[in-house]
């Protein structure tokens, strides 16, 4: 869930990792920082969620190193959407839900 204000973004997520009706973990972090101003809020199967977020973050950082500039929020969102669409078409159908947020000031 996210709330966007004039000069801020506030996001929250649950911290439960469950399989069927069994609670596996109660302190799972589902908000993943991309850089100083961007975060992912993810849900879904633990392995898929972690692998997908690490893949996107690594490619965003690689692009920044190659080009000498960070991607904009819109660019990261478009890249993520494209990779998610490709993954859903090629891999077995898994349900990944991803929210993307941009914070106007550095996160500490």
N, CA, C and O atoms as a printed pandas DataFrame, in Angstrom:
     atom_number atom_name residue_name chain_id  residue_number  x_coord  y_coord  z_coord
0              1         N          UNK        A               1    0.848   -1.151    0.000
1              2        CA          UNK        A               1    0.000    0.000    0.000
2              3         C          UNK        A               1    0.902    1.224    0.000
3              4         O          UNK        A               1    1.958    1.223    0.632
4              5         N          UNK        A               2    0.493    2.252   -0.696
5              6        CA          UNK        A               2    1.274    3.471   -0.747
6              7         C          UNK        A               2    0.409    4.711   -0.721
7              8         O          UNK        A               2   -0.726    4.705   -1.197
8              9         N          UNK        A               3    0.951    5.760   -0.167
9             10        CA          UNK        A               3    0.289    7.061   -0.127
10            11         C          UNK        A               3    1.266    8.077   -0.692
11            12         O          UNK        A               3    2.416    8.150   -0.259
12            13         N          UNK        A               4    0.807    8.859   -1.658
13            14        CA          UNK        A               4    1.652    9.865   -2.283
14            15         C          UNK        A               4    1.192   11.240   -1.824
15            16         O          UNK        A               4    0.026   11.604   -1.981
16            17         N          UNK        A               5    2.120   11.996   -1.257
17            18        CA          UNK        A               5    1.846   13.368   -0.881
18            19         C          UNK        A               5    2.516   14.313   -1.849
19            20         O          UNK        A               5    3.079   13.885   -2.856
20            21         N          UNK        A               6    2.458   15.589   -1.549
21            22        CA          UNK        A               6    3.053   16.576   -2.443
22            23         C          UNK        A               6    4.569   16.428   -2.546
23            24         O          UNK        A               6    5.132   16.554   -3.633
24            25         N          UNK        A               7    5.221   16.164   -1.434
25            26        CA          UNK        A               7    6.679   16.028   -1.467
26            27         C          UNK        A               7    7.163   14.782   -0.719
27            28         O          UNK        A               7    8.274   14.767   -0.191
28            29         N          UNK        A               8    6.328   13.738   -0.676
29            30        CA          UNK        A               8    6.736   12.497   -0.027
30            31         C          UNK        A               8    5.934   11.323   -0.575
31            32         O          UNK        A               8    4.888   11.489   -1.202
32            33         N          UNK        A               9    6.464   10.132   -0.316
33            34        CA          UNK        A               9    5.759    8.886   -0.601
34            35         C          UNK        A               9    5.912    8.010    0.633
35            36         O          UNK        A               9    7.018    7.855    1.152
36            37         N          UNK        A              10    4.813    7.436    1.106
37            38        CA          UNK        A              10    4.863    6.531    2.248
38            39         C          UNK        A              10    4.336    5.176    1.792
39            40         O          UNK        A              10    3.233    5.083    1.251
40            41         N          UNK        A              11    5.126    4.124    2.010
41            42        CA          UNK        A              11    4.720    2.788    1.609
42            43         C          UNK        A              11    4.722    1.867    2.819
43            44         O          UNK        A              11    5.458    2.085    3.781
44            45         N          UNK        A              12    3.893    0.840    2.757
45            46        CA          UNK        A              12    3.873   -0.165    3.819
46            47         C          UNK        A              12    3.536   -1.516    3.200
47            48         O          UNK        A              12    2.955   -1.594    2.118
48            49         N          UNK        A              13    3.906   -2.558    3.898
49            50        CA          UNK        A              13    3.575   -3.909    3.450
50            51         C          UNK        A              13    3.522   -4.817    4.666
51            52         O          UNK        A              13    4.007   -4.464    5.741
52            53         N          UNK        A              14    2.934   -5.980    4.487
53            54        CA          UNK        A              14    2.932   -6.944    5.583
54            55         C          UNK        A              14    4.306   -7.593    5.662
55            56         O          UNK        A              14    5.116   -7.446    4.746
56            57         N          UNK        A              15    4.569   -8.301    6.737
57            58        CA          UNK        A              15    5.874   -8.927    6.919
58            59         C          UNK        A              15    5.758  -10.441    7.043
59            60         O          UNK        A              15    6.674  -11.094    7.541
60            61         N          UNK        A              16    4.647  -10.998    6.597
61            62        CA          UNK        A              16    4.405  -12.422    6.736
62            63         C          UNK        A              16    4.809  -13.174    5.473
63            64         O          UNK        A              16    4.444  -12.793    4.360
64            65         N          UNK        A              17    5.556  -14.229    5.665
65            66        CA          UNK        A              17    5.849  -15.157    4.579
66            67         C          UNK        A              17    5.082  -16.436    4.890
67            68         O          UNK        A              17    5.334  -17.087    5.904
68            69         N          UNK        A              18    4.148  -16.795    4.015
69            70        CA          UNK        A              18    3.295  -17.952    4.281
70            71         C          UNK        A              18    3.253  -18.869    3.065
71            72         O          UNK        A              18    3.435  -18.435    1.927
72            73         N          UNK        A              19    3.012  -20.125    3.332
73            74        CA          UNK        A              19    2.784  -21.113    2.279
74            75         C          UNK        A              19    1.487  -21.821    2.626
75            76         O          UNK        A              19    1.406  -22.545    3.619
76            77         N          UNK        A              20    0.478  -21.604    1.800
77            78        CA          UNK        A              20   -0.860  -22.117    2.047
78            79         C          UNK        A              20   -1.381  -21.537    3.360
79            80         O          UNK        A              20   -1.527  -20.319    3.467
80            81         N          UNK        A              21   -1.659  -22.354    4.338
81            82        CA          UNK        A              21   -2.174  -21.828    5.606
82            83         C          UNK        A              21   -1.109  -21.789    6.692
83            84         O          UNK        A              21   -1.403  -21.467    7.843
84            85         N          UNK        A              22    0.132  -22.118    6.329
85            86        CA          UNK        A              22    1.216  -22.168    7.310
86            87         C          UNK        A              22    2.039  -20.892    7.239
87            88         O          UNK        A              22    2.539  -20.520    6.177
88            89         N          UNK        A              23    2.173  -20.229    8.377
89            90        CA          UNK        A              23    3.009  -19.035    8.459
90            91         C          UNK        A              23    4.454  -19.488    8.645
91            92         O          UNK        A              23    4.793  -20.122    9.644
92            93         N          UNK        A              24    5.301  -19.156    7.671
93            94        CA          UNK        A              24    6.690  -19.590    7.703
94            95         C          UNK        A              24    7.560  -18.590    8.453
95            96         O          UNK        A              24    8.438  -18.969    9.228
96            97         N          UNK        A              25    7.307  -17.331    8.214
97            98        CA          UNK        A              25    8.146  -16.281    8.777
98            99         C          UNK        A              25    7.270  -15.069    9.073
99           100         O          UNK        A              25    6.323  -14.797    8.335
100          101         N          UNK        A              26    7.569  -14.349   10.133
101          102        CA          UNK        A              26    6.770  -13.173   10.461
102          103         C          UNK        A              26    7.546  -11.867   10.351
103          104         O          UNK        A              26    7.013  -10.809   10.683
104          105         N          UNK        A              27    8.793  -11.920    9.893
105          106        CA          UNK        A              27    9.599  -10.699    9.783
106          107         C          UNK        A              27   10.239  -10.546    8.400
107          108         O          UNK        A              27   11.358  -10.045    8.284
108          109         N          UNK        A              28    9.537  -10.975    7.362
109          110        CA          UNK        A              28   10.025  -10.880    5.976
110          111         C          UNK        A              28    9.946   -9.424    5.503
111          112         O          UNK        A              28    8.911   -8.775    5.647
112          113         N          UNK        A              29   11.044   -8.921    4.941
113          114        CA          UNK        A              29   11.074   -7.548    4.437
114          115         C          UNK        A              29   10.656   -7.557    2.972
115          116         O          UNK        A              29   11.360   -8.106    2.125
116          117         N          UNK        A              30    9.515   -6.950    2.674
117          118        CA          UNK        A              30    9.003   -6.929    1.310
118          119         C          UNK        A              30    9.150   -5.565    0.657
119          120         O          UNK        A              30    8.659   -5.354   -0.452
120          121         N          UNK        A              31    9.816   -4.642    1.327
121          122        CA          UNK        A              31   10.133   -3.329    0.759
122          123         C          UNK        A              31   11.634   -3.322    0.502
123          124         O          UNK        A              31   12.433   -3.387    1.436
124          125         N          UNK        A              32   12.009   -3.244   -0.770
125          126        CA          UNK        A              32   13.408   -3.377   -1.178
126          127         C          UNK        A              32   13.895   -2.062   -1.788
127          128         O          UNK        A              32   13.295   -1.582   -2.750
128          129         N          UNK        A              33   14.972   -1.464   -1.254
129          130        CA          UNK        A              33   15.491   -0.227   -1.856
130          131         C          UNK        A              33   16.220   -0.504   -3.166
131          132         O          UNK        A              33   16.986   -1.461   -3.280
132          133         N          UNK        A              34   15.964    0.356   -4.155
133          134        CA          UNK        A              34   16.658    0.266   -5.440
134          135         C          UNK        A              34   17.857    1.212   -5.415
135          136         O          UNK        A              34   18.972    0.815   -5.754
136          137         N          UNK        A              35   17.632    2.444   -5.021
137          138        CA          UNK        A              35   18.697    3.415   -4.803
138          139         C          UNK        A              35   18.228    4.373   -3.704
139          140         O          UNK        A              35   17.319    4.043   -2.942
140          141         N          UNK        A              36   18.841    5.555   -3.619
141          142        CA          UNK        A              36   18.510    6.493   -2.545
142          143         C          UNK        A              36   17.077    7.009   -2.604
143          144         O          UNK        A              36   16.539    7.434   -1.582
144          145         N          UNK        A              37   16.447    6.980   -3.775
145          146        CA          UNK        A              37   15.134    7.586   -3.937
146          147         C          UNK        A              37   14.043    6.637   -4.415
147          148         O          UNK        A              37   12.899    7.058   -4.585
148          149         N          UNK        A              38   14.369    5.362   -4.637
149          150        CA          UNK        A              38   13.393    4.436   -5.192
150          151         C          UNK        A              38   13.349    3.152   -4.375
151          152         O          UNK        A              38   14.381    2.655   -3.923
152          153         N          UNK        A              39   12.138    2.616   -4.188
153          154        CA          UNK        A              39   11.960    1.339   -3.503
154          155         C          UNK        A              39   10.947    0.485   -4.260
155          156         O          UNK        A              39   10.077    0.999   -4.963
156          157         N          UNK        A              40   11.082   -0.830   -4.098
157          158        CA          UNK        A              40   10.084   -1.783   -4.579
158          159         C          UNK        A              40    9.283   -2.257   -3.382
159          160         O          UNK        A              40    9.846   -2.503   -2.315
160          161         N          UNK        A              41    7.984   -2.386   -3.547
161          162        CA          UNK        A              41    7.127   -3.072   -2.590
162          163         C          UNK        A              41    6.633   -4.312   -3.303
163          164         O          UNK        A              41    5.888   -4.220   -4.279
164          165         N          UNK        A              42    7.047   -5.475   -2.817
165          166        CA          UNK        A              42    6.802   -6.711   -3.534
166          167         C          UNK        A              42    5.968   -7.682   -2.720
167          168         O          UNK        A              42    5.993   -7.666   -1.489
168          169         N          UNK        A              43    5.234   -8.520   -3.420
169          170        CA          UNK        A              43    4.550   -9.637   -2.775
170          171         C          UNK        A              43    4.600  -10.820   -3.717
171          172         O          UNK        A              43    4.929  -10.666   -4.893
172          173         N          UNK        A              44    4.281  -11.986   -3.219
173          174        CA          UNK        A              44    4.318  -13.189   -4.030
174          175         C          UNK        A              44    5.177  -14.248   -3.367
175          176         O          UNK        A              44    5.574  -14.106   -2.210
176          177         N          UNK        A              45    5.461  -15.304   -4.103
177          178        CA          UNK        A              45    6.297  -16.373   -3.576
178          179         C          UNK        A              45    7.681  -15.828   -3.226
179          180         O          UNK        A              45    8.238  -15.022   -3.970
180          181         N          UNK        A              46    8.226  -16.259   -2.113
181          182        CA          UNK        A              46    9.473  -15.696   -1.594
182          183         C          UNK        A              46   10.623  -15.792   -2.592
183          184         O          UNK        A              46   11.310  -14.799   -2.828
184          185         N          UNK        A              47   10.843  -16.948   -3.173
185          186        CA          UNK        A              47   11.953  -17.121   -4.112
186          187         C          UNK        A              47   11.804  -16.267   -5.352
187          188         O          UNK        A              47   12.760  -15.624   -5.786
188          189         N          UNK        A              48   10.613  -16.254   -5.925
189          190        CA          UNK        A              48   10.363  -15.445   -7.119
190          191         C          UNK        A              48   10.518  -13.961   -6.808
191          192         O          UNK        A              48   11.108  -13.210   -7.585
192          193         N          UNK        A              49    9.991  -13.555   -5.681
193          194        CA          UNK        A              49   10.040  -12.148   -5.294
194          195         C          UNK        A              49   11.486  -11.679   -5.121
195          196         O          UNK        A              49   11.863  -10.623   -5.631
196          197         N          UNK        A              50   12.276  -12.443   -4.421
197          198        CA          UNK        A              50   13.672  -12.063   -4.158
198          199         C          UNK        A              50   14.490  -12.094   -5.452
199          200         O          UNK        A              50   15.242  -11.159   -5.727
200          201         N          UNK        A              51   14.352  -13.153   -6.242
201          202        CA          UNK        A              51   15.124  -13.257   -7.487
202          203         C          UNK        A              51   14.778  -12.140   -8.456
203          204         O          UNK        A              51   15.673  -11.545   -9.056
204          205         N          UNK        A              52   13.498  -11.847   -8.617
205          206        CA          UNK        A              52   13.091  -10.799   -9.546
206          207         C          UNK        A              52   13.594   -9.433   -9.095
207          208         O          UNK        A              52   14.095   -8.658   -9.910
208          209         N          UNK        A              53   13.464   -9.131   -7.799
209          210        CA          UNK        A              53   13.914   -7.819   -7.312
210          211         C          UNK        A              53   15.429   -7.682   -7.448
211          212         O          UNK        A              53   15.915   -6.622   -7.841
212          213         N          UNK        A              54   16.180   -8.733   -7.130
213          214        CA          UNK        A              54   17.641   -8.667   -7.266
214          215         C          UNK        A              54   18.050   -8.503   -8.724
215          216         O          UNK        A              54   18.994   -7.772   -9.024
216          217         N          UNK        A              55   17.351   -9.173   -9.628
217          218        CA          UNK        A              55   17.631   -9.061  -11.063
218          219         C          UNK        A              55   17.404   -7.625  -11.551
219          220         O          UNK        A              55   18.250   -7.070  -12.253
220          221         N          UNK        A              56   16.285   -7.032  -11.190
221          222        CA          UNK        A              56   15.982   -5.665  -11.615
222          223         C          UNK        A              56   16.974   -4.684  -11.011
223          224         O          UNK        A              56   17.482   -3.810  -11.714
224          225         N          UNK        A              57   17.256   -4.812   -9.728
225          226        CA          UNK        A              57   18.179   -3.887   -9.059
226          227         C          UNK        A              57   19.578   -3.986   -9.667
227          228         O          UNK        A              57   20.225   -2.965   -9.897
228          229         N          UNK        A              58   20.046   -5.197   -9.927
229          230        CA          UNK        A              58   21.372   -5.376  -10.530
230          231         C          UNK        A              58   21.437   -4.731  -11.915
231          232         O          UNK        A              58   22.433   -4.088  -12.245
232          233         N          UNK        A              59   20.404   -4.890  -12.718
233          234        CA          UNK        A              59   20.405   -4.300  -14.055
234          235         C          UNK        A              59   20.274   -2.781  -14.018
235          236         O          UNK        A              59   20.853   -2.094  -14.859
236          237         N          UNK        A              60   19.529   -2.253  -13.068
237          238        CA          UNK        A              60   19.433   -0.796  -12.919
238          239         C          UNK        A              60   20.795   -0.219  -12.520
239          240         O          UNK        A              60   21.205    0.819  -13.039
240          241         N          UNK        A              61   21.492   -0.884  -11.606
241          242        CA          UNK        A              61   22.822   -0.430  -11.192
242          243         C          UNK        A              61   23.832   -0.573  -12.327
243          244         O          UNK        A              61   24.683    0.297  -12.509
244          245         N          UNK        A              62   23.747   -1.661  -13.091
245          246        CA          UNK        A              62   24.638   -1.859  -14.234
246          247         C          UNK        A              62   24.433   -0.759  -15.271
247          248         O          UNK        A              62   25.403   -0.229  -15.812
248          249         N          UNK        A              63   23.193   -0.417  -15.548
249          250        CA          UNK        A              63   22.893    0.658  -16.491
250          251         C          UNK        A              63   23.469    1.980  -16.001
251          252         O          UNK        A              63   23.999    2.759  -16.794
252          253         N          UNK        A              64   23.369    2.238  -14.698
253          254        CA          UNK        A              64   23.930    3.472  -14.139
254          255         C          UNK        A              64   25.453    3.507  -14.285
255          256         O          UNK        A              64   26.021    4.558  -14.581
256          257         N          UNK        A              65   26.114    2.369  -14.079
257          258        CA          UNK        A              65   27.572    2.317  -14.236
258          259         C          UNK        A              65   27.987    2.501  -15.690
259          260         O          UNK        A              65   28.952    3.210  -15.973
260          261         N          UNK        A              66   27.272    1.874  -16.609
261          262        CA          UNK        A              66   27.614    1.976  -18.027
262          263         C          UNK        A              66   27.410    3.383  -18.576
263          264         O          UNK        A              66   28.229    3.872  -19.353
264          265         N          UNK        A              67   26.322    4.032  -18.175
265          266        CA          UNK        A              67   25.969    5.325  -18.748
266          267         C          UNK        A              67   26.376    6.517  -17.902
267          268         O          UNK        A              67   26.295    7.656  -18.360
268          269         N          UNK        A              68   26.811    6.272  -16.675
269          270        CA          UNK        A              68   27.261    7.360  -15.812
270          271         C          UNK        A              68   26.135    8.205  -15.227
271          272         O          UNK        A              68   26.399    9.271  -14.672
272          273         N          UNK        A              69   24.914    7.763  -15.336
273          274        CA          UNK        A              69   23.777    8.488  -14.769
274          275         C          UNK        A              69   22.720    7.488  -14.302
275          276         O          UNK        A              69   22.589    6.401  -14.866
276          277         N          UNK        A              70   21.970    7.864  -13.270
277          278        CA          UNK        A              70   20.925    6.983  -12.762
278          279         C          UNK        A              70   19.681    7.071  -13.634
279          280         O          UNK        A              70   19.399    8.110  -14.231
280          281         N          UNK        A              71   18.946    5.973  -13.698
281          282        CA          UNK        A              71   17.687    5.963  -14.431
282          283         C          UNK        A              71   16.627    6.745  -13.657
283          284         O          UNK        A              71   16.635    6.781  -12.427
284          285         N          UNK        A              72   15.727    7.363  -14.394
285          286        CA          UNK        A              72   14.623    8.063  -13.749
286          287         C          UNK        A              72   13.628    7.043  -13.201
287          288         O          UNK        A              72   13.688    5.859  -13.534
288          289         N          UNK        A              73   12.731    7.509  -12.371
289          290        CA          UNK        A              73   11.693    6.644  -11.816
290          291         C          UNK        A              73   10.852    6.034  -12.925
291          292         O          UNK        A              73   10.532    4.846  -12.889
292          293         N          UNK        A              74   10.498    6.842  -13.897
293          294        CA          UNK        A              74    9.688    6.369  -15.014
294          295         C          UNK        A              74   10.433    5.302  -15.818
295          296         O          UNK        A              74    9.833    4.309  -16.229
296          297         N          UNK        A              75   11.715    5.497  -16.041
297          298        CA          UNK        A              75   12.514    4.526  -16.792
298          299         C          UNK        A              75   12.607    3.191  -16.060
299          300         O          UNK        A              75   12.494    2.132  -16.678
300          301         N          UNK        A              76   12.812    3.241  -14.751
301          302        CA          UNK        A              76   12.888    2.006  -13.965
302          303         C          UNK        A              76   11.534    1.289  -13.990
303          304         O          UNK        A              76   11.481    0.064  -14.098
304          305         N          UNK        A              77   10.451    2.044  -13.889
305          306        CA          UNK        A              77    9.117    1.446  -13.926
306          307         C          UNK        A              77    8.857    0.776  -15.276
307          308         O          UNK        A              77    8.317   -0.329  -15.324
308          309         N          UNK        A              78    9.235    1.434  -16.365
309          310        CA          UNK        A              78    9.037    0.853  -17.697
310          311         C          UNK        A              78    9.903   -0.391  -17.893
311          312         O          UNK        A              78    9.445   -1.384  -18.459
312          313         N          UNK        A              79   11.149   -0.338  -17.429
313          314        CA          UNK        A              79   12.038   -1.491  -17.545
314          315         C          UNK        A              79   11.482   -2.673  -16.746
315          316         O          UNK        A              79   11.459   -3.804  -17.232
316          317         N          UNK        A              80   11.038   -2.401  -15.527
317          318        CA          UNK        A              80   10.488   -3.451  -14.673
318          319         C          UNK        A              80    9.246   -4.068  -15.310
319          320         O          UNK        A              80    9.087   -5.288  -15.315
320          321         N          UNK        A              81    8.376   -3.231  -15.840
321          322        CA          UNK        A              81    7.157   -3.722  -16.485
322          323         C          UNK        A              81    7.490   -4.613  -17.682
323          324         O          UNK        A              81    6.871   -5.660  -17.876
324          325         N          UNK        A              82    8.458   -4.196  -18.473
325          326        CA          UNK        A              82    8.862   -4.995  -19.626
326          327         C          UNK        A              82    9.453   -6.340  -19.231
327          328         O          UNK        A              82    9.129   -7.363  -19.834
328          329         N          UNK        A              83   10.311   -6.344  -18.229
329          330        CA          UNK        A              83   10.920   -7.589  -17.768
330          331         C          UNK        A              83    9.884   -8.508  -17.138
331          332         O          UNK        A              83    9.941   -9.725  -17.316
332          333         N          UNK        A              84    8.942   -7.935  -16.404
333          334        CA          UNK        A              84    7.881   -8.733  -15.794
334          335         C          UNK        A              84    6.996   -9.353  -16.868
335          336         O          UNK        A              84    6.622  -10.521  -16.763
336          337         N          UNK        A              85    6.657   -8.582  -17.900
337          338        CA          UNK        A              85    5.842   -9.101  -18.998
338          339         C          UNK        A              85    6.571  -10.229  -19.730
339          340         O          UNK        A              85    5.966  -11.248  -20.064
340          341         N          UNK        A              86    7.851  -10.048  -19.976
341          342        CA          UNK        A              86    8.643  -11.088  -20.640
342          343         C          UNK        A              86    8.709  -12.347  -19.785
343          344         O          UNK        A              86    8.547  -13.457  -20.292
344          345         N          UNK        A              87    8.948  -12.175  -18.486
345          346        CA          UNK        A              87    9.046  -13.326  -17.585
346          347         C          UNK        A              87    7.725  -14.078  -17.506
347          348         O          UNK        A              87    7.713  -15.309  -17.480
348          349         N          UNK        A              88    6.627  -13.360  -17.469
349          350        CA          UNK        A              88    5.325  -14.021  -17.378
350          351         C          UNK        A              88    4.984  -14.785  -18.652
351          352         O          UNK        A              88    4.278  -15.792  -18.598
352          353         N          UNK        A              89    5.474  -14.321  -19.788
353          354        CA          UNK        A              89    5.205  -15.020  -21.046
354          355         C          UNK        A              89    6.087  -16.250  -21.220
355          356         O          UNK        A              89    5.640  -17.258  -21.768
356          357         N          UNK        A              90    7.333  -16.180  -20.761
357          358        CA          UNK        A              90    8.292  -17.246  -21.028
358          359         C          UNK        A              90    8.323  -18.315  -19.940
359          360         O          UNK        A              90    8.483  -19.498  -20.240
360          361         N          UNK        A              91    8.176  -17.918  -18.705
361          362        CA          UNK        A              91    8.301  -18.839  -17.574
362          363         C          UNK        A              91    6.915  -19.373  -17.235
363          364         O          UNK        A              91    5.905  -18.836  -17.688
364          365         N          UNK        A              92    6.876  -20.424  -16.442
365          366        CA          UNK        A              92    5.576  -20.935  -16.003
366          367         C          UNK        A              92    4.806  -19.824  -15.306
367          368         O          UNK        A              92    5.415  -18.982  -14.646
368          369         N          UNK        A              93    3.501  -19.800  -15.434
369          370        CA          UNK        A              93    2.713  -18.683  -14.914
370          371         C          UNK        A              93    2.809  -18.561  -13.392
371          372         O          UNK        A              93    2.256  -19.378  -12.656
372          373         N          UNK        A              94    3.501  -17.554  -12.949
373          374        CA          UNK        A              94    3.598  -17.237  -11.527
374          375         C          UNK        A              94    2.968  -15.867  -11.336
375          376         O          UNK        A              94    3.025  -15.022  -12.230
376          377         N          UNK        A              95    2.381  -15.650  -10.201
377          378        CA          UNK        A              95    1.746  -14.355   -9.938
378          379         C          UNK        A              95    2.724  -13.484   -9.170
379          380         O          UNK        A              95    3.004  -13.733   -7.998
380          381         N          UNK        A              96    3.234  -12.473   -9.830
381          382        CA          UNK        A              96    4.102  -11.499   -9.188
382          383         C          UNK        A              96    3.355  -10.183   -9.156
383          384         O          UNK        A              96    2.809   -9.742  -10.167
384          385         N          UNK        A              97    3.333   -9.572   -8.013
385          386        CA          UNK        A              97    2.721   -8.261   -7.883
386          387         C          UNK        A              97    3.815   -7.327   -7.391
387          388         O          UNK        A              97    4.484   -7.603   -6.395
388          389         N          UNK        A              98    3.984   -6.229   -8.094
389          390        CA          UNK        A              98    5.073   -5.323   -7.767
390          391         C          UNK        A              98    4.563   -3.897   -7.787
391          392         O          UNK        A              98    3.931   -3.468   -8.752
392          393         N          UNK        A              99    4.834   -3.175   -6.737
393          394        CA          UNK        A              99    4.538   -1.746   -6.704
394          395         C          UNK        A              99    5.861   -1.014   -6.685
395          396         O          UNK        A              99    6.859   -1.528   -6.180
396          397         N          UNK        A             100    5.866    0.152   -7.223
397          398        CA          UNK        A             100    7.100    0.909   -7.354
398          399         C          UNK        A             100    6.869    2.294   -6.776
399          400         O          UNK        A             100    5.859    2.929   -7.079
400          401         N          UNK        A             101    7.780    2.767   -5.956
401          402        CA          UNK        A             101    7.610    4.071   -5.319
402          403         C          UNK        A             101    8.881    4.879   -5.444
403          404         O          UNK        A             101    9.981    4.327   -5.464
404          405         N          UNK        A             102    8.728    6.180   -5.526
405          406        CA          UNK        A             102    9.846    7.109   -5.618
406          407         C          UNK        A             102    9.747    8.059   -4.438
407          408         O          UNK        A             102    8.712    8.686   -4.216
408          409         N          UNK        A             103   10.828    8.158   -3.689
409          410        CA          UNK        A             103   10.874    9.063   -2.547
410          411         C          UNK        A             103   11.627   10.319   -2.949
411          412         O          UNK        A             103   12.691   10.212   -3.558
412          413         N          UNK        A             104   11.118   11.508   -2.633
413          414        CA          UNK        A             104   11.749   12.743   -3.065
414          415         C          UNK        A             104   13.029   13.083   -2.320
415          416         O          UNK        A             104   13.806   13.903   -2.809
416          417         N          UNK        A             105   13.284   12.490   -1.154
417          418        CA          UNK        A             105   14.505   12.797   -0.424
418          419         C          UNK        A             105   15.246   11.493   -0.111
419          420         O          UNK        A             105   14.630   10.427   -0.107
420          421         N          UNK        A             106   16.559   11.560    0.152
421          422        CA          UNK        A             106   17.322   10.348    0.418
422          423         C          UNK        A             106   16.758    9.585    1.614
423          424         O          UNK        A             106   16.394   10.179    2.628
424          425         N          UNK        A             107   16.693    8.267    1.479
425          426        CA          UNK        A             107   16.202    7.419    2.571
426          427         C          UNK        A             107   17.372    7.114    3.506
427          428         O          UNK        A             107   18.494    6.879    3.057
428          429         N          UNK        A             108   17.103    7.121    4.769
429          430        CA          UNK        A             108   18.164    6.849    5.743
430          431         C          UNK        A             108   17.825    5.630    6.549
431          432         O          UNK        A             108   18.596    5.236    7.425
